[in-house]
């Protein structure tokens, strides 16, 4: 019977650091950096995003119900994001061609309804495809997927399920093994461990997972705060917002901010040392790390938690980080 078996808590947190040679880590980090640079370049000019809270929450809850590891849920969100953006771009491209050739336009309302009616099926297909990429852990079979869809009132056949997977694969040119922020987080934690980070990597890892979930669930609010902080203006222009899209695809920056925020939560006295290491490893400016980690901390612990002191303002954080960098240089 095709039914998930819930893993133990021990297996969910069984992540080992320090088991890989430094040469392998250097090669892997360089490869991730190159992938990140390409992703940031490709994001330039892209409009729209489907990392909405309700969609991400659906994927996370479904992955949890099917007992999938965390990396699968992030991978599924990224596959769905790329697929839906591709669908939107195709619709716009068709409209542009029809306007240019003055041909009879399609019924866009019908096309939109068709896309909407198949959205849940496509979402589930993205989760299933992501599970197949981590075949060493668990693959979600067709029976499980069909039973889930039927419970929601969606009746599909195995053929329709396979066609849905194939549609996603073809739209993305079968390039679905997409990097996720988690890969960057875990790689940087590995490097921090070798560099003598005062906060244990395993301790940071658990907090990083929680904060990464938070950023995915509150994607727009977190990045809106970061945009306002970066331009020092509470009302960014449309052009500034469009230019900022590439920042949303910078997973190296996100990973650095996630680790910095986690270090602050775990041991704020070691925060400067951790951020100094992250700056040396990635070359990301201290002010950028400060602004982004502060945005994450604001949404995770609040601006003024009862019974606690207010978080350090961004300009004071930046000043502290500059002092830390000076002492580390």
SVG drawing of the C-alpha trace seen along z (x, -y; Angstrom):
<svg xmlns="http://www.w3.org/2000/svg" viewBox="-15 -58 58 60">
<polyline fill="none" stroke="black" stroke-width="0.4" points="0.0,0.0 1.4,-3.4 1.3,-5.2 4.0,-7.4 5.7,-6.3 6.4,-9.1 10.1,-9.3 11.4,-9.7 12.4,-13.1 16.0,-11.9 16.1,-11.2 14.6,-14.6 17.5,-16.4 20.3,-13.9 22.5,-16.2 26.3,-15.8 28.8,-18.6 32.6,-18.2 32.4,-14.9 33.6,-16.4 37.1,-17.4 37.9,-21.0 38.7,-20.6 35.2,-19.2 33.7,-22.1 35.6,-24.7 34.5,-23.2 30.9,-22.9 30.8,-26.5 32.3,-27.9 29.7,-26.0 26.9,-27.3 28.3,-30.9 28.3,-30.5 24.7,-29.2 23.7,-32.1 25.2,-34.7 23.5,-33.1 20.1,-33.0 20.5,-36.7 21.2,-37.7 18.3,-35.6 15.9,-37.3 16.6,-40.7 13.4,-42.0 11.3,-39.1 7.9,-40.3 5.7,-38.7 6.2,-36.0 4.2,-33.0 5.8,-32.6 2.6,-33.7 2.0,-32.8 -1.0,-30.6 0.8,-28.7 3.9,-28.2 1.9,-27.1 0.0,-24.6 3.3,-23.1 4.8,-23.0 1.8,-21.3 1.5,-18.8 5.2,-17.9 4.8,-17.5 1.7,-15.3 3.7,-13.1 6.7,-13.0 9.1,-14.6 12.4,-16.2 12.6,-20.0 14.7,-20.2 11.9,-18.7 9.4,-21.4 11.8,-24.2 12.5,-22.5 8.8,-22.1 8.2,-25.8 11.0,-26.8 9.8,-24.4 6.3,-25.8 7.6,-29.3 9.6,-28.8 6.8,-26.9 4.1,-29.5 6.4,-32.4 7.0,-30.5 3.3,-30.1 2.7,-33.8 5.5,-34.8 4.1,-32.5 0.7,-34.2 2.2,-37.6 4.3,-36.5 1.3,-35.2 -0.6,-38.5 2.4,-40.5 2.5,-38.4 -1.2,-38.7 -1.1,-42.5 1.8,-42.7 0.2,-40.5 -3.2,-41.9 -4.7,-38.5 -7.9,-37.7 -7.0,-37.6 -7.6,-34.5 -10.2,-34.3 -7.8,-35.3 -10.5,-34.8 -10.9,-31.2 -7.1,-30.7 -6.9,-32.1 -9.7,-29.8 -7.9,-26.8 -4.7,-27.7 -6.6,-28.3 -8.5,-25.0 -5.3,-23.0 -3.3,-24.9 -3.7,-22.4 -2.8,-19.5 0.3,-21.4 1.2,-22.2 1.0,-18.6 3.0,-17.5 5.7,-19.9 5.8,-18.3 5.9,-14.9 8.7,-15.8 10.7,-17.3 10.3,-14.1 11.7,-12.2 14.8,-14.4 15.5,-13.2 14.9,-9.5 17.4,-8.5 14.9,-9.6 11.3,-9.1 9.3,-9.2 5.6,-10.0 3.7,-7.5 0.7,-8.1 -1.7,-6.4 -0.9,-8.7 -1.3,-11.8 -4.5,-10.6 -6.0,-9.8 -5.0,-13.2 -6.6,-15.0 -9.7,-13.0 -10.0,-14.0 -10.0,-17.6 -12.7,-16.9 -10.4,-16.7 -10.9,-13.6 -7.9,-12.8 -6.6,-9.7 -3.0,-8.4 -2.7,-9.5 -3.7,-13.0 -1.2,-13.0 1.6,-11.9 0.6,-14.5 0.8,-17.2 4.3,-16.1 5.4,-16.1 3.9,-19.6 5.9,-20.9 9.1,-19.2 8.7,-20.4 7.9,-24.0 11.2,-24.0 13.2,-22.1 13.5,-19.3 15.7,-21.6 14.0,-21.0 17.0,-20.2 17.0,-23.8 19.2,-25.2 17.4,-26.2 18.4,-28.6 18.8,-25.6 21.8,-24.3 23.5,-27.6 22.8,-27.7 24.2,-24.2 27.2,-24.9 28.1,-28.1 27.5,-26.4 30.0,-23.7 32.6,-26.4 31.9,-28.2 32.6,-25.0 36.0,-24.7 36.7,-28.4 36.3,-28.0 32.8,-29.5 32.1,-29.8 28.4,-28.7 28.2,-25.0 26.9,-24.4 24.4,-21.8 22.9,-24.3 22.6,-27.0 21.2,-24.5 18.0,-24.0 17.3,-27.7 18.2,-28.3 15.5,-25.9 12.9,-27.7 13.9,-31.1 14.0,-29.9 10.5,-28.6 9.5,-32.0 11.1,-33.9 9.3,-31.6 6.0,-32.1 6.4,-35.9 8.3,-36.4 6.8,-39.6 6.7,-41.4 10.3,-40.5 11.6,-41.7 9.5,-44.8 11.1,-45.8 14.5,-45.0 13.8,-47.2 12.7,-50.1 15.8,-49.8 18.1,-49.5 16.8,-52.7 16.0,-54.5 12.5,-55.3 9.2,-54.0 7.6,-54.3 9.8,-52.8 9.0,-53.5 7.9,-50.9 11.3,-51.1 13.1,-50.5 10.8,-47.5 11.5,-46.0 15.3,-46.3 14.9,-44.7 13.5,-41.5 17.0,-40.1 17.7,-40.5 14.8,-38.1 16.6,-35.5 20.0,-36.0 20.1,-32.8 23.6,-33.5 22.5,-36.8 19.4,-35.1 21.5,-32.3 24.0,-34.7 21.2,-36.7 19.5,-33.5 22.7,-32.4 23.4,-35.8 19.9,-36.1 20.2,-32.5 23.5,-33.4 21.9,-36.4 19.1,-34.3 21.4,-31.5 24.2,-33.7 24.2,-37.4 27.6,-37.8 29.1,-35.7 27.1,-37.4 29.9,-39.8 32.3,-36.9 29.9,-34.8 29.0,-37.8 32.7,-38.6 33.3,-35.1 30.3,-35.3 31.6,-38.5 35.0,-37.0 33.6,-33.9 31.1,-35.5 32.3,-39.1 28.8,-40.4 28.9,-43.8 28.4,-44.0 25.7,-46.6 23.8,-44.3 24.0,-41.4 22.9,-43.8 19.9,-45.1 18.7,-41.7 19.2,-39.9 17.4,-42.7 14.5,-42.4 14.3,-38.7 14.7,-39.2 11.9,-41.9 9.5,-39.4 10.6,-36.5 10.9,-38.0 9.0,-41.3 10.0,-44.9 9.1,-45.0 8.6,-41.6 6.9,-42.0 9.4,-41.6 12.4,-41.9 14.5,-44.7 13.9,-46.1 16.1,-44.7 19.1,-46.8 18.3,-49.4 19.8,-48.7 22.2,-51.6 23.6,-50.4 23.8,-46.9 25.8,-48.1 28.1,-50.1 28.7,-47.0 29.4,-44.9 31.9,-47.4 33.7,-47.4 33.7,-43.6 35.2,-43.6 37.9,-46.0 38.9,-43.8 38.9,-40.6 41.0,-42.2"/>
</svg>
